[in-house]
Amino acid sequence: MSTTDPGRIVCASCGRSGPYRPELAGKRLKCKCGGIIQVPAHSPPDHPSDEPLRPQPIAPAPSEPAHDPDAGYDIRTEAESDNRPVQRPPNVLAYGTGAAPAPEPAPSAYPTYPRPKTYASNSAAEQSHLIRMVILIAVITVVIGGSIVGIRMLKGPASSAPQLGEDADIEAKISDEYHKDVHAWFQEDPSRIMGPWSQSQAISQADRWHQQGAKQVLAFGSRISLVAVIELPDDPAQRKPIFDWQAQWHKEHLAKVWTDVGQKYLMIRLGI
């Protein structure tokens, strides 16, 4: 180290210099050229001392290009500079660290075989689960069957009279679909449509059937009724004009013509 420059620390090897700072007092610094600088414990004097300068050894010229003297030096201590921890890649093992691996067990003189597993407990559990499933299915079957029987009992006993004409289909339609007498059906919603007829035409035709002896005339559906179901009178003389009108209408509209065989209902296909 040279102190020819007042208040600065100078590398004797390459001539680089830097300002003296109190936190560097007594430390060994490593210059960028590789030289070691011993920083004095006290700040160098700002003026040259009376003691004559001692000759400094002439250092060989550095191989690297000359740098600015005020470019600074590496202020890391020697311990910090030379003993930096090595950054190893994650896939490289660090030797000498961690616990030593456990030694492998010595091979046995006699071969050993694993004890066979028993599945008695598993089989018992599976059998218990299967029994519960069978009981559950049986209970569900009984409940569904009881529901069907109850619904049939609420509907009442089936008619023992023979089903003539379309009576079976018409009774199923009455049981399953929304329906009302034509007058009440239009009173609920005047915008409803009954086949190709307007409201006034449908009501007028229903009134004519009532005059001929029909017990009721039904319309089906919430918006459009494509059929009209007539509950026929019992008197054959009253039934004839209704069947005659039905025959002419169904012929004109290419539908099946029904004859009077004593049925209870007559369905008129209205179309659109």
Rosetta silent file (secondary structure, phi, psi, omega in degrees, C-alpha in Angstrom):
SEQUENCE: MSTTDPGRIVCASCGRSGPYRPELAGKRLKCKCGGIIQVPAHSPPDHPSDEPLRPQPIAPAPSEPAHDPDAGYDIRTEAESDNRPVQRPPNVLAYGTGAAPAPEPAPSAYPTYPRPKTYASNSAAEQSHLIRMVILIAVITVVIGGSIVGIRMLKGPASSAPQLGEDADIEAKISDEYHKDVHAWFQEDPSRIMGPWSQSQAISQADRWHQQGAKQVLAFGSRISLVAVIELPDDPAQRKPIFDWQAQWHKEHLAKVWTDVGQKYLMIRLGI
SCORE:     score description
SCORE:     0.000 S_00000001
   1 L     0.000  142.949  176.503    0.000    0.000    0.000 S_00000001
   2 E  -119.824  143.941  178.537    1.166    3.520   -0.742 S_00000001
   3 L  -119.891   30.193  179.069    0.021    6.647    0.978 S_00000001
   4 L   -69.457  -21.791  179.304    1.578    9.149   -1.380 S_00000001
   5 L   -95.787  117.494 -173.868   -1.919   10.366   -2.211 S_00000001
   6 L   -61.697  133.764  174.818   -3.323   12.287    0.823 S_00000001
   7 L    68.770   17.061 -178.343   -6.481   10.773    2.345 S_00000001
   8 E  -131.390  161.522  176.502   -6.614    7.850   -0.165 S_00000001
   9 E  -111.386  128.395 -172.753   -5.661    4.210   -0.213 S_00000001
  10 E  -120.702  134.369  174.691   -3.434    3.198   -3.105 S_00000001
  11 L   -77.216  128.320 -178.757   -2.687   -0.299   -4.447 S_00000001
  12 L   -75.212  -18.454 -176.103    1.034   -0.800   -4.654 S_00000001
  13 L   -82.851  -44.478 -174.869    0.712   -3.326   -7.485 S_00000001
  14 L  -120.765   -9.292  177.727   -1.266   -1.389  -10.082 S_00000001
  15 L    89.692   -0.130  176.186   -1.627    2.097   -8.684 S_00000001
  16 L   -63.721  150.659 -179.302   -5.416    2.076   -8.290 S_00000001
  17 E  -140.906  161.982  179.005   -6.636    4.248   -5.452 S_00000001
  18 E  -155.677  160.298 -177.811   -9.807    4.930   -3.564 S_00000001
  19 E   -68.969  146.847  177.180  -10.990    7.165   -0.736 S_00000001
  20 L   -80.436  132.747  176.315  -10.335    6.071    2.807 S_00000001
  21 L  -125.818  140.972 -174.870  -13.470    5.226    4.831 S_00000001
  22 H   -56.850  -33.772 -177.763  -13.520    4.577    8.572 S_00000001
  23 H   -68.998  -11.575  178.282  -15.343    1.224    8.142 S_00000001
  24 H   -91.990   -1.327 -174.305  -12.345   -0.063    6.155 S_00000001
  25 L   -60.053  127.883  176.374   -9.882    0.579    8.988 S_00000001
  26 L    79.661    1.168 -178.254   -7.659   -2.458    9.671 S_00000001
  27 L   -91.783  159.157  173.711   -9.143   -4.604    6.852 S_00000001
  28 E  -102.139  122.494 -178.040   -7.382   -6.395    4.063 S_00000001
  29 E  -107.234  152.058  177.620   -8.748   -5.437    0.688 S_00000001
  30 E  -111.479  122.238 -179.068   -8.334   -7.194   -2.581 S_00000001
  31 L   -77.908  162.028  178.758   -7.696   -5.005   -5.608 S_00000001
  32 L   -64.028  -23.653  178.538   -9.132   -5.783   -9.023 S_00000001
  33 L   -82.122   -9.465 -179.029   -5.615   -6.624  -10.206 S_00000001
  34 L   105.222   -7.888  179.919   -5.282   -9.272   -7.518 S_00000001
  35 L   -75.443  153.550 -179.887   -3.058   -7.359   -5.159 S_00000001
  36 E  -100.729  132.458  179.835   -3.713   -7.270   -1.415 S_00000001
  37 E  -116.689  122.099  174.572   -4.071   -3.880    0.325 S_00000001
  38 E   -92.938  111.028 -178.908   -3.642   -3.654    4.088 S_00000001
  39 L   -79.820  130.963  179.293   -5.710   -0.659    5.227 S_00000001
  40 L   -67.149  160.387 -179.072   -4.144    1.158    8.199 S_00000001
  41 L   -72.290  -17.925 -179.397   -6.089    1.444   11.423 S_00000001
  42 L  -126.681  157.388 -179.305   -6.137    5.218   11.151 S_00000001
  43 L   -63.950  137.079  175.244   -6.780    7.603    8.289 S_00000001
  44 L   -60.339  146.534  180.000   -3.689    8.511    6.290 S_00000001
  45 L   -65.316  150.019  179.761   -2.537   12.079    6.997 S_00000001
  46 L   -78.174  -11.544  179.420   -3.673   14.781    4.626 S_00000001
  47 L  -127.987  150.951 -178.001   -0.139   16.156    4.350 S_00000001
  48 L   -63.868  139.913  176.743    3.132   14.351    3.684 S_00000001
  49 L   -75.622  167.178 -179.378    5.079   13.444    6.812 S_00000001
  50 L   -75.640  -15.503 -179.888    8.638   14.672    7.393 S_00000001
  51 L   -70.414  133.594  179.842    9.891   11.131    7.122 S_00000001
  52 L   -64.087  146.132  179.620   11.437   10.563    3.751 S_00000001
  53 L   -66.380  137.828  175.867    9.553    8.246    1.454 S_00000001
  54 L   -86.144  142.753  179.104   10.754    4.726    1.324 S_00000001
  55 L   -64.926  136.494  178.146   11.376    3.303   -2.062 S_00000001
  56 L   -98.397  144.813  178.234    8.612    1.004   -3.198 S_00000001
  57 L   -67.680  142.324 -179.275    9.296   -2.110   -5.222 S_00000001
  58 L   -79.147  116.116  179.180    8.590   -1.751   -8.862 S_00000001
  59 L   -83.824  147.149  177.828    5.676   -3.984   -9.695 S_00000001
  60 L   -63.930  147.850 -179.667    5.444   -5.554  -13.112 S_00000001
  61 L   -61.926  135.953  178.864    3.137   -3.815  -15.484 S_00000001
  62 L   -66.103  145.936 -178.880   -0.329   -5.305  -15.427 S_00000001
  63 L   -73.969  -24.307 -178.871   -1.303   -7.358  -18.423 S_00000001
  64 L   -83.521  158.453 -179.314   -4.748   -5.796  -18.580 S_00000001
  65 L   -61.936  153.471 -177.956   -5.236   -2.286  -20.039 S_00000001
  66 L   -63.655  144.070  179.244   -4.723    0.675  -17.799 S_00000001
  67 L  -114.712  164.597  176.376   -7.686    1.821  -15.761 S_00000001
  68 L   -65.140  128.921 -179.389   -8.702    5.105  -14.332 S_00000001
  69 H   -58.578  -29.264 -178.591   -6.965    5.476  -10.936 S_00000001
  70 H   -90.604   11.283 -177.579  -10.179    6.717   -9.438 S_00000001
  71 H   -70.386  -13.060  176.018  -12.156    3.732  -10.742 S_00000001
  72 L    96.206  177.611 -177.682  -12.041    2.229   -7.233 S_00000001
  73 L  -139.213  168.696  179.599  -11.048   -1.119   -5.873 S_00000001
  74 L   -79.055  114.492 -174.694  -12.720   -4.190   -4.573 S_00000001
  75 L   -87.663    8.171  177.763  -13.562   -3.419   -0.959 S_00000001
  76 L   -69.939  143.471  175.647  -14.308   -7.078   -0.063 S_00000001
  77 E   -72.388  165.896 -178.132  -12.095   -8.466    2.646 S_00000001
  78 H   -62.144  -39.320  178.999   -9.790  -11.321    1.871 S_00000001
  79 H   -64.095  -38.539 -179.538  -12.028  -13.713    3.774 S_00000001
  80 H   -71.328  -35.409 -175.061  -15.037  -12.490    1.829 S_00000001
  81 H   -77.463  -39.965 -171.576  -13.228  -12.588   -1.511 S_00000001
  82 H   -95.573  -16.835 -175.084  -11.474  -15.933   -1.238 S_00000001
  83 L  -116.238   38.675  178.344  -13.952  -17.930    0.796 S_00000001
  84 L   -70.167  141.636  178.631  -17.174  -17.355   -1.082 S_00000001
  85 L   -67.916  142.424 -178.943  -19.658  -20.242   -0.935 S_00000001
  86 L   -82.176  126.859  177.426  -19.850  -22.280   -4.094 S_00000001
  87 L   -85.272  106.871 -178.454  -23.241  -22.166   -5.805 S_00000001
  88 L   -93.464  144.283  172.960  -23.947  -25.749   -6.827 S_00000001
  89 L   -61.612  154.647 -177.175  -26.635  -26.697   -9.307 S_00000001
  90 L   -63.205  -23.508 -177.450  -29.644  -28.400   -7.692 S_00000001
  91 L   -91.660    6.026  179.420  -28.799  -31.709   -9.397 S_00000001
  92 L  -103.775  128.027 -179.940  -25.245  -31.834   -7.982 S_00000001
  93 L   -77.454  142.685  176.700  -24.807  -33.597   -4.659 S_00000001
  94 L   -92.930  117.984 -179.362  -22.841  -31.858   -1.933 S_00000001
  95 L   -78.203  143.992  176.696  -20.202  -34.182   -0.568 S_00000001
  96 L    81.902    8.837 -179.878  -19.572  -34.228    3.131 S_00000001
  97 L  -123.656  149.841  177.625  -22.999  -32.815    4.069 S_00000001
  98 L    80.895  172.931 -177.477  -26.061  -34.497    5.517 S_00000001
  99 L   -76.679  146.532  179.246  -26.456  -37.844    7.158 S_00000001
 100 L   -70.020  143.370  179.771  -24.711  -40.845    5.698 S_00000001
 101 L   -63.953  146.599 -179.811  -26.992  -43.297    3.924 S_00000001
 102 L   -68.490  139.589 -179.747  -28.035  -46.311    5.939 S_00000001
 103 L   -67.612  147.204  178.439  -26.139  -49.449    5.040 S_00000001
 104 L   -71.000  141.194 -179.787  -28.007  -52.056    3.095 S_00000001
 105 L   -65.857  144.011  179.743  -29.039  -55.098    5.118 S_00000001
 106 L   -68.153  139.761  179.250  -26.911  -58.137    4.623 S_00000001
 107 L   -61.765  140.823 -179.589  -28.593  -60.846    2.565 S_00000001
 108 L   -73.310  149.141  179.512  -30.100  -63.635    4.604 S_00000001
 109 L   -69.215  -28.214 -178.463  -28.569  -67.045    4.405 S_00000001
 110 L  -117.783  140.534  178.914  -31.986  -68.584    3.817 S_00000001
 111 L   -67.277  141.933  178.279  -34.644  -67.270    1.379 S_00000001
 112 L  -116.141  147.540 -178.884  -37.703  -65.737    2.989 S_00000001
 113 L  -124.288  141.074  179.479  -41.182  -65.580    1.517 S_00000001
 114 L   -65.365  145.956 -179.981  -43.974  -63.106    2.396 S_00000001
 115 L   -71.250  130.480 -177.966  -46.781  -64.488    4.483 S_00000001
 116 L   -63.102  142.287  179.340  -49.915  -65.039    2.349 S_00000001
 117 L   -80.039  150.627  175.750  -52.732  -62.591    2.961 S_00000001
 118 L  -110.533  140.345 -175.447  -56.115  -63.733    4.172 S_00000001
 119 L  -115.842   24.241 -178.505  -59.288  -62.238    2.757 S_00000001
 120 H   -64.618  -42.783 -178.596  -61.813  -63.594    5.202 S_00000001
 121 H   -66.602  -39.800  178.917  -62.615  -60.165    6.615 S_00000001
 122 H   -64.324  -40.902 -179.819  -62.966  -58.625    3.140 S_00000001
 123 H   -63.914  -39.799  178.794  -65.298  -61.410    2.037 S_00000001
 124 H   -63.943  -40.478  178.978  -67.485  -60.915    5.095 S_00000001
 125 H   -65.167  -40.219  179.525  -67.714  -57.185    4.431 S_00000001
 126 H   -65.854  -40.493  178.735  -68.656  -57.766    0.784 S_00000001
 127 H   -63.846  -40.558  178.567  -71.344  -60.266    1.773 S_00000001
 128 H   -63.555  -42.041  178.240  -72.789  -57.824    4.301 S_00000001
 129 H   -63.357  -40.609 -179.431  -72.846  -55.045    1.678 S_00000001
 130 H   -64.733  -39.817  179.323  -74.552  -57.360   -0.835 S_00000001
 131 H   -63.489  -42.150  179.130  -77.233  -58.319    1.700 S_00000001
 132 H   -63.094  -39.469  179.467  -77.967  -54.647    2.427 S_00000001
 133 H   -64.733  -41.422  179.670  -78.301  -53.898   -1.295 S_00000001
 134 H   -63.879  -41.654  178.742  -80.741  -56.800   -1.787 S_00000001
 135 H   -63.881  -41.256 -179.956  -82.861  -55.618    1.149 S_00000001
 136 H   -63.287  -42.888  179.311  -82.883  -52.047   -0.194 S_00000001
 137 H   -63.887  -39.383  179.150  -83.993  -53.195   -3.663 S_00000001
 138 H   -64.035  -40.506  179.260  -86.756  -55.296   -2.140 S_00000001
 139 H   -64.796  -43.329  179.612  -88.018  -52.336   -0.085 S_00000001
 140 H   -62.392  -40.901  179.618  -88.036  -50.049   -3.137 S_00000001
 141 H   -62.471  -42.341  179.272  -89.945  -52.670   -5.156 S_00000001
 142 H   -64.457  -41.023 -179.914  -92.570  -53.018   -2.442 S_00000001
 143 H   -64.022  -44.791 -179.521  -92.994  -49.239   -2.181 S_00000001
 144 H   -64.417  -44.138  179.007  -93.422  -48.801   -5.936 S_00000001
 145 H   -62.053  -40.994  177.151  -95.869  -51.696   -6.149 S_00000001
 146 H   -64.035  -35.983  178.439  -97.907  -50.325   -3.240 S_00000001
 147 H   -64.831  -42.272  179.845  -98.016  -46.910   -4.893 S_00000001
 148 H   -63.640  -43.183  179.629  -99.358  -48.363   -8.125 S_00000001
 149 H   -64.153  -40.802  179.297 -102.026  -50.336   -6.279 S_00000001
 150 H   -63.286  -40.113  179.006 -103.014  -47.257   -4.253 S_00000001
 151 H   -63.802  -41.905  179.120 -103.393  -45.134   -7.377 S_00000001
 152 H   -65.170  -37.072  178.784 -105.599  -47.754   -8.971 S_00000001
 153 H   -67.666  -36.031  177.931 -107.757  -47.970   -5.855 S_00000001
 154 H   -66.043  -33.601  179.271 -108.171  -44.170   -5.805 S_00000001
 155 H   -72.384  -15.988 -179.340 -109.374  -44.261   -9.400 S_00000001
 156 L    92.876  167.069 -178.879 -112.002  -46.785   -8.418 S_00000001
 157 L   -66.708  146.299  179.077 -112.763  -50.206   -9.831 S_00000001
 158 L   -66.319  145.825 -179.615 -112.467  -50.699  -13.552 S_00000001
 159 L   -66.823  133.018  179.367 -115.710  -50.703  -15.460 S_00000001
 160 L   -84.362   -8.547 -179.730 -117.004  -54.184  -16.092 S_00000001
 161 L   -73.829  147.999  179.168 -118.954  -53.021  -19.136 S_00000001
 162 L   -65.838  142.119  179.433 -117.407  -53.810  -22.526 S_00000001
 163 L   -87.140  112.424 -177.030 -115.418  -50.980  -24.103 S_00000001
 164 L  -104.540  153.391  177.738 -117.083  -50.184  -27.416 S_00000001
 165 L    58.280 -127.722  178.972 -115.863  -47.980  -30.222 S_00000001
 166 L  -104.600   19.956 -174.033 -113.170  -45.638  -28.910 S_00000001
 167 H   -57.281  -40.008 -178.137 -114.424  -45.612  -25.328 S_00000001
 168 H   -63.847  -46.970 -179.664 -111.157  -47.063  -23.908 S_00000001
 169 H   -66.724  -38.636 -178.260 -108.933  -44.461  -25.638 S_00000001
 170 H   -68.642  -40.732  178.480 -111.317  -41.618  -24.826 S_00000001
 171 H   -65.276  -36.302  175.625 -111.524  -42.536  -21.137 S_00000001
 172 H   -66.295  -37.629  178.542 -107.705  -42.675  -20.979 S_00000001
 173 H   -65.836  -42.432  178.205 -107.557  -39.256  -22.643 S_00000001
 174 H   -63.632  -36.719 -178.706 -110.037  -37.834  -20.140 S_00000001
 175 H   -72.654  -32.429 -170.758 -108.003  -39.334  -17.286 S_00000001
 176 H  -102.411  -24.827 -171.506 -104.591  -38.067  -18.480 S_00000001
 177 L  -112.929  154.711  177.234 -105.198  -34.761  -20.288 S_00000001
 178 L   -70.930  133.659 -178.303 -106.558  -31.383  -19.284 S_00000001
 179 E  -154.263  158.475  175.257 -110.141  -30.951  -20.499 S_00000001
 180 E  -158.901  164.899  173.435 -113.305  -28.988  -19.846 S_00000001
 181 E   -60.845  145.892 -173.200 -116.738  -28.380  -21.298 S_00000001
 182 H   -53.475  -44.513 -179.252 -116.445  -26.166  -24.374 S_00000001
 183 H   -61.280  -47.901 -179.410 -118.214  -23.185  -22.726 S_00000001
 184 H   -68.012  -33.275 -179.421 -116.008  -23.309  -19.597 S_00000001
 185 H   -63.043  -43.372  178.666 -112.904  -23.946  -21.717 S_00000001
 186 H   -75.838  -29.171  178.041 -113.383  -20.700  -23.662 S_00000001
 187 H   -65.576  -34.035  177.739 -114.402  -18.769  -20.540 S_00000001
 188 H   -65.643  -39.342 -178.634 -110.993  -19.503  -19.003 S_00000001
 189 L  -151.679  102.780 -178.679 -109.161  -18.100  -22.044 S_00000001
 190 L   -65.245  -15.791 -178.525 -111.097  -16.533  -24.976 S_00000001
 191 L   -83.799    1.096  179.682 -107.967  -16.647  -27.155 S_00000001
 192 L   -68.226  159.337 -176.806 -108.028  -20.451  -27.293 S_00000001
 193 E  -124.845  137.330  178.422 -108.600  -22.222  -30.606 S_00000001
 194 E  -121.200   96.012 -179.065 -110.764  -25.281  -31.270 S_00000001
 195 L    59.363 -138.909 -179.701 -109.774  -26.850  -34.579 S_00000001
 196 L   -86.133    1.399 -174.591 -110.637  -24.678  -37.609 S_00000001
 197 E   -90.849  152.353  169.736 -113.495  -22.952  -35.791 S_00000001
 198 L   -79.887  176.252  179.630 -113.591  -19.595  -34.153 S_00000001
 199 H   -60.693  -44.664 -178.039 -114.842  -19.293  -30.594 S_00000001
 200 H   -67.077  -38.686  179.822 -118.397  -18.468  -31.705 S_00000001
 201 H   -66.150  -42.526 -179.302 -118.474  -21.317  -34.246 S_00000001
 202 H   -64.725  -41.641 -179.252 -117.223  -23.868  -31.691 S_00000001
 203 H   -69.028  -37.854  179.054 -119.758  -22.782  -29.070 S_00000001
 204 H   -63.842  -41.393  179.930 -122.613  -22.796  -31.632 S_00000001
 205 H   -68.581  -38.729  176.804 -121.760  -26.363  -32.736 S_00000001
 206 H   -62.569  -37.515  178.339 -121.522  -27.530  -29.109 S_00000001
 207 H   -65.456  -38.180  178.984 -124.964  -26.010  -28.456 S_00000001
 208 H   -63.958  -40.476  178.745 -126.454  -27.927  -31.435 S_00000001
 209 H   -65.743  -38.197  177.535 -125.061  -31.208  -30.069 S_00000001
 210 H   -63.279  -39.513  178.899 -126.520  -30.400  -26.666 S_00000001
 211 H   -65.505  -30.130  179.681 -129.903  -29.759  -28.320 S_00000001
 212 L   -81.462   -3.788  175.531 -129.657  -33.157  -30.030 S_00000001
 213 L   115.960   -0.996  179.813 -129.209  -34.818  -26.626 S_00000001
 214 L   -60.128  135.977 -179.865 -125.427  -34.787  -25.999 S_00000001
 215 L   -75.275  -37.699  174.218 -124.676  -34.967  -22.256 S_00000001
 216 E  -161.195  154.552  176.875 -121.485  -32.900  -22.573 S_00000001
 217 E  -123.873  121.074 -172.236 -119.041  -31.682  -25.235 S_00000001
 218 E  -109.003  143.010  170.871 -115.373  -31.565  -24.127 S_00000001
 219 E  -115.012  149.255 -174.115 -112.357  -29.623  -25.427 S_00000001
 220 E  -122.583  151.040  175.375 -108.781  -30.678  -24.579 S_00000001
 221 L    98.024  165.797 -178.547 -105.475  -28.853  -24.092 S_00000001
 222 L   -93.153  -21.726 -179.275 -104.364  -25.505  -22.716 S_00000001
 223 L  -127.397  -49.401 -175.560 -104.262  -23.557  -26.012 S_00000001
 224 E  -127.960  131.375  174.970 -105.523  -25.561  -29.018 S_00000001
 225 E  -108.880  120.516 -178.950 -107.982  -28.450  -29.036 S_00000001
 226 L   -94.883   -1.817  178.649 -107.736  -30.676  -32.097 S_00000001
 227 E  -138.366  161.378  170.489 -110.643  -32.904  -31.076 S_00000001
 228 E  -129.639  127.369 -178.990 -114.116  -32.608  -29.578 S_00000001
 229 E  -106.854  124.473 -178.741 -115.425  -35.476  -27.436 S_00000001
 230 E  -106.389  124.618  170.334 -119.186  -35.926  -27.240 S_00000001
 231 E   -84.626  112.222 -168.135 -120.740  -37.912  -24.412 S_00000001
 232 L   -73.521  150.856  173.636 -123.602  -39.491  -26.336 S_00000001
 233 L   -72.976  164.568  179.702 -127.256  -39.643  -25.234 S_00000001
 234 L   -82.683  -26.378 -176.833 -128.806  -43.003  -24.440 S_00000001
 235 L   -74.171  121.130  179.324 -131.781  -42.611  -26.845 S_00000001
 236 H   -57.678  -33.905 -179.338 -130.917  -44.107  -30.284 S_00000001
 237 H   -66.300  -33.868  177.372 -133.137  -41.508  -32.006 S_00000001
 238 H   -77.671  -28.606 -177.458 -131.084  -38.690  -30.493 S_00000001
 239 H   -73.513  -29.349 -172.726 -127.777  -40.412  -31.270 S_00000001
 240 H   -60.096  -50.387 -178.279 -128.531  -40.787  -35.015 S_00000001
 241 H   -62.496  -29.923  178.593 -128.182  -37.124  -36.110 S_00000001
 242 H   -68.389  -43.879  179.232 -124.920  -36.850  -34.164 S_00000001
 243 H   -67.305  -35.990  178.126 -123.463  -39.924  -35.904 S_00000001
 244 H   -63.570  -43.571  179.082 -124.724  -38.674  -39.298 S_00000001
 245 H   -63.451  -41.534  179.280 -122.970  -35.330  -38.807 S_00000001
 246 H   -60.927  -42.015 -178.086 -119.789  -37.175  -37.684 S_00000001
 247 H   -63.141  -44.474 -179.630 -119.815  -39.407  -40.779 S_00000001
 248 H   -65.494  -42.294 -178.626 -120.049  -36.471  -43.184 S_00000001
 249 H   -64.917  -45.750 -177.559 -117.365  -34.492  -41.360 S_00000001
 250 H   -69.004  -32.256  175.589 -114.877  -37.381  -41.193 S_00000001
 251 H   -64.976  -43.901 -179.316 -115.399  -38.240  -44.863 S_00000001
 252 H   -65.696  -29.392 -177.252 -114.621  -34.678  -45.871 S_00000001
 253 L  -106.435   17.650  173.925 -111.504  -34.655  -43.684 S_00000001
 254 L    55.552   42.338  176.344 -110.324  -38.170  -44.617 S_00000001
 255 L  -114.186  165.574 -178.156 -110.786  -39.569  -41.115 S_00000001
 256 L   -67.619  137.158  178.454 -112.310  -42.837  -39.965 S_00000001
 257 L   -95.534  129.033 -178.134 -116.119  -42.914  -39.871 S_00000001
 258 L  -103.307  141.383  176.221 -117.617  -44.476  -36.756 S_00000001
 259 L  -103.485  160.472 -177.613 -120.932  -46.321  -36.591 S_00000001
 260 L   -80.690  111.194  177.903 -123.193  -46.530  -33.585 S_00000001
 261 L  -119.801   18.357  179.698 -122.438  -49.730  -31.697 S_00000001
 262 L    90.982   14.659 -179.483 -123.679  -48.523  -28.335 S_00000001
 263 L   -68.407  163.060 -177.899 -120.488  -46.723  -27.288 S_00000001
 264 L   -87.624  -34.685 -175.350 -120.536  -44.030  -24.604 S_00000001
 265 E  -122.409  159.212  173.016 -118.330  -41.435  -26.347 S_00000001
 266 E  -137.541  124.149 -177.934 -117.726  -40.181  -29.873 S_00000001
 267 E  -101.713  126.902  177.677 -114.525  -38.304  -30.774 S_00000001
 268 E  -100.870  121.312  175.952 -114.631  -35.759  -33.606 S_00000001
 269 E   -81.211  112.764 -175.898 -111.249  -35.116  -35.337 S_00000001
 270 L   -88.721  -31.957 -174.963 -111.263  -31.361  -35.970 S_00000001
 271 L    71.008 -157.491  179.686 -107.836  -30.879  -37.468 S_00000001
 272 L  -124.311    0.000    0.000 -106.601  -27.323  -37.945 S_00000001
